[in-house]
Amino acid sequence: MTLVLDAGAFLAIERGDREVAALIAYERRDGGVPVTHGGVIGQVWRGGPRQALVALLLAAVEVAPLDDTLGRRTGALLGRAGTDDVIDAALVLIAADGDHILTSDATDLAALAAAAGSDVELIAV
């Protein structure tokens, strides 16, 4: 099981959300490395000292590239799901069956996971 982070998870860390921090800390203590993709980073990163907590989290997260292969798979998923959020769809695709996705968009991701045939657990943050 891997913890997959959407923008909501990073923003929760920025707000000092202890529950989200505990989930991520548990993943790290268990030897896991949380994952996200570059599009999510683009949604949350603005730089500067106010994002010190986000910067610390980024140092401990594996960031998958939103490259041609993932982009094409994402577009196909969006077509099947009848939606248009590239960032959310790509996030669902980097998650494997059994992974947990920390998200502030559980409803949107549930529809995408269903269209992808993914067995993921969505954890609202």
N, C-alpha and C positions, 0 to 999 in steps of 0.2 A: 504494500500500500504506500502510495506517495501522496503528499499534500501538494495540491495544485492551487496556485494563488491568482485570483483575479484582482482587478484594480481596487475593489472594495477591501480586500485583505491588507493591501499596502496602506490605504487611507485609514483603516482601523489602527494599524501600527502607528501611523503618524499622529493619530488622536490619543494614543496611549492606551488602547483597548487591551486590558490585561488578559481577557479570555482568548483573544486571537494570539497574543504573545505566548500564552501558555501552550496553545495547540502547536505553534511553530517550534517552541522550545522542546516539547515532547517529541516531535518528529526528529529534531536534531539529536536529542539524547538517545533516541532509538537507532541512530545511525543513518537516518534518512536525510535526503537533501530536497527541500521544497523546490518546485519548478514553476515557471511561468514562461511567457514568450515576450519577444521584443515589443510587440504592439501594446501589451499591458504596460510595459515600462514607459512607452510614449504617452500613455494616458495619465500616469501619475508623476513622472519626474519633471520637476521644474528647477531643481538645483538650489543651492544656497543653504545656509545654516538651519533654516526651519525644517529641512528634510533630513536632518542627521539620522533620525531613527529609520527612515526609508533607506538611506545609504547603507546603514549597518545591515539591514535585512537583505538588500541587494547583494552584499558581499557574501551572503550565505545561501544564495538561491541560484539554481541552475536556470539560465535563460536560453530557451530554445529560439532559434532564428525563425522569423516569419519569412521563409524563403519561397522559391518557386514551387517546390513540391508541396509544402504545407499550404501555400496560397491556393493552389489548384484543388487540393482536397477540401479546403475551407469553402471555396466557391461552389463545389459540388454539394457539400453539406447544406449550404445556404439555399441552394436550389431545391433540395429534397425537403427542407424544413419550411420553405416559403418565408424566410426571414432575411435580414440584411446586415446583421451586426458581425462584421468580420472578426473583430477582437474576441467576442464571446465564442463564436464557432471554432476559431483556431484553438482557443483554450480547451474546449471539449475534446478536440482532436489530439491534443498532446497528453490528455489523461488516458490512462489504461483502465480496463475493467478492474474494479475494486479500489480505485483511487478516490480520494476525498478532495472536493473542490471547495475552497473557501470563497464565497461569493456574496455580493450584495444584489445579484440578479438571478436568484434561484429559479424564478418562474421562467425566465428566458432560457437559462441554461438547461432546465429540465426538458423543454421542448426540443432543444438542439441535441441533447443526449439521447432522447427517444428516437429522433430522426437518424442519429448515428448508430443506433443500436448499442450504445455504451451503457455499461452497468457501473455508474459512478454514484457516490454519495455526495449530495450538495449540502454544504453547511453554511447557513445564512450568517453573515457578519453584519 
